[in-house]
Amino acid sequence: MNHTEDFNDCIKIYAAARYNGHRADSQSGNPMQIAAAAESYPFHLESYHYIGKGQCDEVIRRNGHKIFMDSGAFSMFTLGIKVDLDKYARYLIAAQDFIEIASNVDAIGKGLEAESYANQKYLESLKLPIQVCPVHHARDRDEWLVRYLDEGYDYIFIGGMVPEATPYLIEWLDHIFDKYLANPDGSARVKVHGFGLTTFELMERYPWYSVDSTSWVMISMFGSCIMDIGGKRRAISFSEKSPNVKTEDKSFWSLDSVTQKYVTDLLHAEGFKPEDLATNYGMRDAWNLRYFKHYMKKIGRPTYMRAAVTFF
C-alpha cells in the first residue's frame, strides 16, 4: 500500500535510522501495534554507511518502503573514513527498486565545495537509475548554491546544519531562502531538503519540500514521548530510567492530576497505555512515529516570510 499519497501537500519528514538496527521492528511491547506504526509511516531515510552492506535490504523490500538514501558522507567524515564513489554507485543500482532519491557524496569541510561538485558530476556521468542530488552546506560559499540553481537542479539538499546553533542557522537560512531559494510569495523556488533538522522552529519557518529527523527515536531512547499539551509541544518522560522521571512537568508520573488524565485519554484514543510506554521503547517509537504523521498534516507545506537579512 502506498502511504505517501495522503501527504502530497505536506512537508515530508523522513524518519531517519528506521532500518538501521531494525529498531522499529522491536518486539518490546505490542508487536502488532509497533509494526503497524512503523509500516504505515510514509517516509524513511537511511545512511549508506550503516545499511550499504545489504543486511536490511530484504526487510525494506518486505515492508514495501521507498528509501531516501543519504550517502553517509557525514558519518564517514566523523569516523575518518572516505566514501568509495564506485561502491556507492553499485549499491544504488542494486537497491534501485526501493531507493527513491539519493544524496551526493558531499565533501565536508571548509573550502571543499569543488570536490563535492566533482563527485556530483562523476555520479551523474555513470547514468545511474536513481536521481542523485547535490548538497550545499552551512558555511559553503553562495556561489556554489547559485551554480546548482543555474544548472537546473530541481532538488537541492541542505546539510552541515547539525553542529550549528539555531541562531546562526536562522540567520543563514533566512539569507539563502530570501536571496536564492524562495519565491516572492514565500513558496520554494525548487525542492529543498534539510538534513538532520530536528528543530521544529526551523521546520516551520521555511518552505522545505522535505527534512529528516532522528527525533522520533532519540526522544524514545531517553524514555520520552512527544505530544501536544495545552497548546505546547512537550517531551514527556514515561520510563523510570529517564533522567527526567522525577522532574515536575517533564515526567508523566509527576504531572498534576488534570494533566495526567488529559495525557492518559490522549494515549488511550490512539490505543496506548502509560505503563506500556514506561517499559517498552518499541511502544514509545510507535507513538513518536504516529506523532510525526499527525504533525506533517498539521503544518502542511510551510511558506517563508521574507526577513530583514543581516547575514552579509
LUMTORLUM-880881 format. One line per field, with one value per residue (C-alpha): x, y, z; residue number from 1; residue in three letters. Coordinates in nm, 3 decimals. Example, Ala and Ser with C-alpha at 12.3 -4.5 7.8 and 13.67 -1.06 7.14 Angstrom:
2
X: 1.230,1.367
Y: -0.450,-0.106
Z: 0.780,0.714
k: 1,2
r: ALA,SER
//
This chain:
312
X: 0.000,0.128,0.106,0.263,-0.041,-0.210,0.096,0.135,0.061,0.271,0.632,0.789,0.954,1.178,1.224,1.599,1.751,1.426,1.604,1.948,1.930,1.562,1.470,1.108,1.064,1.136,0.922,0.944,0.580,0.282,0.441,0.136,0.091,0.460,0.472,0.157,0.300,0.633,0.487,0.233,0.486,0.534,0.889,1.219,1.582,1.885,2.258,2.461,2.731,2.501,2.298,2.520,2.627,2.276,2.176,1.850,1.755,1.512,1.337,1.286,1.153,0.921,0.771,0.732,0.904,1.087,1.405,1.575,1.940,2.189,2.539,2.667,2.935,2.883,2.902,3.212,3.368,3.330,3.492,3.772,3.650,3.646,3.335,3.407,3.209,3.201,3.083,2.812,2.705,2.691,2.470,2.231,2.200,2.149,1.887,1.715,1.384,1.347,1.554,1.350,1.621,1.986,2.231,2.565,2.879,2.949,3.294,3.265,3.498,3.588,3.674,3.575,3.281,3.466,3.525,3.155,3.071,3.317,3.164,2.818,2.929,3.109,2.800,2.588,2.833,2.754,2.393,2.253,1.887,1.846,1.842,2.144,2.102,2.365,2.432,2.503,2.639,2.611,2.924,2.968,3.014,2.694,2.841,2.808,2.440,2.393,2.576,2.341,2.040,2.178,2.245,1.881,1.886,1.527,1.601,1.884,1.983,2.098,2.350,2.608,2.341,2.371,2.669,2.543,2.350,1.990,2.051,2.321,2.104,1.811,2.034,2.197,1.877,1.697,1.979,1.974,1.594,1.546,1.814,1.806,1.553,1.216,0.973,0.817,0.504,0.710,0.694,1.010,1.182,1.299,1.253,1.477,1.567,1.703,1.941,1.920,1.657,1.526,1.425,1.054,1.102,1.327,1.093,0.806,0.995,1.099,0.926,1.107,0.995,1.144,1.356,1.482,1.496,1.609,1.390,1.136,1.397,1.619,1.327,1.214,1.566,1.566,1.239,1.003,0.720,0.645,0.294,0.097,-0.033,-0.209,-0.112,0.258,0.479,0.641,0.857,0.703,0.907,0.749,1.047,1.173,1.525,1.475,1.675,1.352,1.138,1.115,1.118,0.797,0.616,0.859,0.755,0.410,0.425,0.483,0.211,-0.086,-0.394,-0.581,-0.290,-0.219,-0.578,-0.557,-0.242,-0.392,-0.703,-0.484,-0.289,-0.598,-0.751,-0.455,-0.451,-0.160,-0.123,0.116,0.254,0.342,0.534,0.716,0.860,0.872,1.088,0.918,0.589,0.749,0.890,0.542,0.386,0.651,0.609,0.235,0.301,0.510,0.242,-0.013,0.238,0.308,-0.060,-0.097,0.168,0.114,0.368,0.523,0.588,0.872,0.802,1.076,1.308,1.540,1.857,2.168,2.390,2.616
Y: 0.000,0.347,0.553,0.864,0.972,1.145,1.367,1.523,1.872,1.837,1.869,1.522,1.435,1.134,0.914,0.860,0.529,0.332,0.025,0.071,-0.200,-0.272,-0.064,-0.009,-0.384,-0.432,-0.693,-0.493,-0.405,-0.489,-0.635,-0.578,-0.219,-0.138,-0.298,-0.115,0.224,0.153,0.011,0.290,0.569,0.701,0.840,0.677,0.786,0.563,0.619,0.417,0.397,0.189,-0.019,-0.022,-0.383,-0.500,-0.652,-0.455,-0.482,-0.772,-0.621,-0.297,-0.487,-0.694,-0.379,-0.218,0.105,0.352,0.495,0.833,0.729,0.951,0.881,0.861,1.120,1.296,0.973,0.862,1.207,1.193,0.847,0.945,0.708,0.805,0.714,0.497,0.658,0.345,0.121,0.373,0.378,-0.003,-0.011,0.244,0.022,-0.296,-0.132,0.079,-0.096,0.060,0.381,0.682,0.950,0.971,1.233,1.315,1.201,1.550,1.655,1.801,2.078,2.436,2.506,2.161,2.275,2.197,1.838,1.796,1.933,1.695,1.398,1.507,1.523,1.188,1.010,1.174,1.052,0.692,0.734,0.580,0.473,0.682,1.062,1.189,1.538,1.796,1.901,2.260,2.311,2.576,2.792,2.692,2.986,3.110,3.079,2.700,2.714,2.959,2.718,2.432,2.655,2.790,2.434,2.347,2.114,2.085,1.921,2.057,1.920,2.150,1.993,2.084,2.212,1.956,2.116,2.474,2.674,2.767,3.149,3.107,2.872,3.114,3.394,3.178,3.007,3.343,3.458,3.170,3.142,3.517,3.555,3.227,2.962,3.130,3.293,3.631,3.455,3.251,2.923,2.737,2.806,2.443,2.141,2.174,1.905,1.987,1.722,1.640,1.903,1.827,2.180,2.234,2.610,2.560,2.304,2.551,2.865,2.764,2.609,2.276,2.005,1.753,1.717,1.422,1.377,1.129,1.298,1.015,0.762,0.987,1.109,0.749,0.638,0.881,0.738,1.002,1.062,1.382,1.523,1.846,1.955,2.283,2.408,2.339,2.063,1.867,1.559,1.370,1.103,0.766,0.538,0.502,0.510,0.854,1.136,1.337,1.073,1.270,1.616,1.812,1.883,1.662,1.324,1.174,1.043,1.394,1.573,1.722,1.501,1.705,1.699,1.335,1.246,1.451,1.265,0.928,0.999,1.115,0.791,0.571,0.735,0.601,0.261,0.326,0.295,0.493,0.174,0.034,0.350,0.327,-0.018,-0.062,0.152,-0.007,0.140,0.483,0.452,0.372,0.671,0.912,0.789,0.847,1.196,1.290,1.160,1.392,1.678,1.664,1.708,1.977,2.208,2.118,2.294,2.593,2.918,3.156,3.502,3.718,3.859,4.155,3.970,4.057,3.762,3.970
Z: 0.000,-0.090,0.228,0.072,-0.130,0.164,0.218,-0.127,0.008,0.324,0.417,0.406,0.736,0.682,0.988,0.995,1.110,1.082,0.944,1.097,1.364,1.278,1.585,1.486,1.438,1.807,1.981,2.304,2.356,2.139,1.822,1.601,1.715,1.673,1.330,1.218,1.320,1.151,0.832,0.787,0.835,0.481,0.471,0.565,0.537,0.579,0.565,0.317,0.584,0.804,0.558,0.249,0.301,0.225,0.560,0.569,0.202,0.229,0.532,0.340,0.039,0.253,0.407,0.065,0.166,-0.052,0.100,0.085,0.066,0.244,0.114,0.471,0.399,0.733,0.935,0.749,0.783,1.162,1.163,0.925,0.651,0.283,0.086,-0.220,-0.503,-0.717,-0.433,-0.352,-0.716,-0.731,-0.423,-0.574,-0.880,-0.674,-0.450,-0.715,-0.654,-0.308,-0.327,-0.434,-0.420,-0.316,-0.200,-0.350,-0.170,-0.041,0.075,0.424,0.537,0.462,0.100,-0.032,-0.242,-0.567,-0.453,-0.374,-0.718,-0.886,-0.700,-0.815,-1.176,-1.156,-1.023,-1.292,-1.558,-1.456,-1.576,-1.258,-1.241,-0.922,-0.912,-0.716,-0.573,-0.478,-0.119,-0.014,0.338,0.605,0.563,0.197,-0.037,-0.201,-0.549,-0.533,-0.447,-0.734,-0.965,-0.878,-0.937,-1.266,-1.385,-1.335,-1.034,-0.914,-0.576,-0.359,-0.020,0.260,0.501,0.759,0.999,1.279,1.460,1.417,1.678,1.597,1.595,1.330,1.126,1.129,1.006,0.737,0.623,0.610,0.385,0.136,0.121,0.089,-0.177,-0.369,-0.269,-0.207,-0.449,-0.365,-0.235,0.014,-0.178,-0.267,-0.598,-0.613,-0.389,-0.083,0.171,0.517,0.654,1.025,1.101,1.448,1.549,1.494,1.467,1.165,1.008,1.021,0.920,0.566,0.262,0.282,0.047,0.289,0.601,0.801,1.174,1.437,1.699,1.694,1.805,2.020,2.231,2.273,2.363,2.654,2.782,2.646,2.404,2.221,2.246,2.247,2.587,2.645,2.301,2.364,2.228,2.508,2.554,2.845,3.022,3.098,3.160,3.518,3.372,3.219,3.381,3.386,3.556,3.881,3.727,3.769,3.440,3.244,3.375,3.329,3.684,3.825,3.631,3.815,3.813,3.550,3.303,3.376,3.290,2.970,2.864,2.957,2.749,2.460,2.474,2.506,2.199,1.997,2.169,2.410,2.787,3.009,3.168,2.824,2.735,3.067,2.998,2.620,2.394,2.093,2.207,2.251,1.899,1.769,1.948,1.818,1.461,1.493,1.630,1.326,1.091,1.254,1.264,0.890,0.810,1.074,0.929,0.561,0.340,0.522,0.338,0.407,0.541,0.400,0.665,0.701,0.600,0.803,0.710,0.487
k: 1,2,3,4,5,6,7,8,9,10,11,12,13,14,15,16,17,18,19,20,21,22,23,24,25,26,27,28,29,30,31,32,33,34,35,36,37,38,39,40,41,42,43,44,45,46,47,48,49,50,51,52,53,54,55,56,57,58,59,60,61,62,63,64,65,66,67,68,69,70,71,72,73,74,75,76,77,78,79,80,81,82,83,84,85,86,87,88,89,90,91,92,93,94,95,96,97,98,99,100,101,102,103,104,105,106,107,108,109,110,111,112,113,114,115,116,117,118,119,120,121,122,123,124,125,126,127,128,129,130,131,132,133,134,135,136,137,138,139,140,141,142,143,144,145,146,147,148,149,150,151,152,153,154,155,156,157,158,159,160,161,162,163,164,165,166,167,168,169,170,171,172,173,174,175,176,177,178,179,180,181,182,183,184,185,186,187,188,189,190,191,192,193,194,195,196,197,198,199,200,201,202,203,204,205,206,207,208,209,210,211,212,213,214,215,216,217,218,219,220,221,222,223,224,225,226,227,228,229,230,231,232,233,234,235,236,237,238,239,240,241,242,243,244,245,246,247,248,249,250,251,252,253,254,255,256,257,258,259,260,261,262,263,264,265,266,267,268,269,270,271,272,273,274,275,276,277,278,279,280,281,282,283,284,285,286,287,288,289,290,291,292,293,294,295,296,297,298,299,300,301,302,303,304,305,306,307,308,309,310,311,312
r: MET,ASN,HIS,THR,GLU,ASP,PHE,ASN,ASP,CYS,ILE,LYS,ILE,TYR,ALA,ALA,ALA,ARG,TYR,ASN,GLY,HIS,ARG,ALA,ASP,SER,GLN,SER,GLY,ASN,PRO,MET,GLN,ILE,ALA,ALA,ALA,ALA,GLU,SER,TYR,PRO,PHE,HIS,LEU,GLU,SER,TYR,HIS,TYR,ILE,GLY,LYS,GLY,GLN,CYS,ASP,GLU,VAL,ILE,ARG,ARG,ASN,GLY,HIS,LYS,ILE,PHE,MET,ASP,SER,GLY,ALA,PHE,SER,MET,PHE,THR,LEU,GLY,ILE,LYS,VAL,ASP,LEU,ASP,LYS,TYR,ALA,ARG,TYR,LEU,ILE,ALA,ALA,GLN,ASP,PHE,ILE,GLU,ILE,ALA,SER,ASN,VAL,ASP,ALA,ILE,GLY,LYS,GLY,LEU,GLU,ALA,GLU,SER,TYR,ALA,ASN,GLN,LYS,TYR,LEU,GLU,SER,LEU,LYS,LEU,PRO,ILE,GLN,VAL,CYS,PRO,VAL,HIS,HIS,ALA,ARG,ASP,ARG,ASP,GLU,TRP,LEU,VAL,ARG,TYR,LEU,ASP,GLU,GLY,TYR,ASP,TYR,ILE,PHE,ILE,GLY,GLY,MET,VAL,PRO,GLU,ALA,THR,PRO,TYR,LEU,ILE,GLU,TRP,LEU,ASP,HIS,ILE,PHE,ASP,LYS,TYR,LEU,ALA,ASN,PRO,ASP,GLY,SER,ALA,ARG,VAL,LYS,VAL,HIS,GLY,PHE,GLY,LEU,THR,THR,PHE,GLU,LEU,MET,GLU,ARG,TYR,PRO,TRP,TYR,SER,VAL,ASP,SER,THR,SER,TRP,VAL,MET,ILE,SER,MET,PHE,GLY,SER,CYS,ILE,MET,ASP,ILE,GLY,GLY,LYS,ARG,ARG,ALA,ILE,SER,PHE,SER,GLU,LYS,SER,PRO,ASN,VAL,LYS,THR,GLU,ASP,LYS,SER,PHE,TRP,SER,LEU,ASP,SER,VAL,THR,GLN,LYS,TYR,VAL,THR,ASP,LEU,LEU,HIS,ALA,GLU,GLY,PHE,LYS,PRO,GLU,ASP,LEU,ALA,THR,ASN,TYR,GLY,MET,ARG,ASP,ALA,TRP,ASN,LEU,ARG,TYR,PHE,LYS,HIS,TYR,MET,LYS,LYS,ILE,GLY,ARG,PRO,THR,TYR,MET,ARG,ALA,ALA,VAL,THR,PHE,PHE
//
